[in-house]
């Protein structure tokens, strides 16, 4: 399993926010009903962190209307031990 951050943008008007939230809540998916939203701070996106097998599984969590605009980022946690082999990860 890998951890992915799924970022889903939507329009900045109230109707777009309401529609996106409604679609997420009506799906019944645990991932979607527990999304975090930035609308009240002017950031019209929803974020979901999901532990799934691969990027394709992360995309398929989303309703079809949001899949093409979503940004999927695989998350990695590094430790101090990882810094020793940092050239493998290209973090320095």
Buried (B, 14 or more C-beta within 10 A) or exposed (E): EBBBBBBBBBEEEEEBBEBBBEBBEEBEBEBBEEBEBEBEEEEBBBBBBBEBEEBEBBBEBBBEEBEEEBEBEEEEEEEEEEEEEEEEEEEE
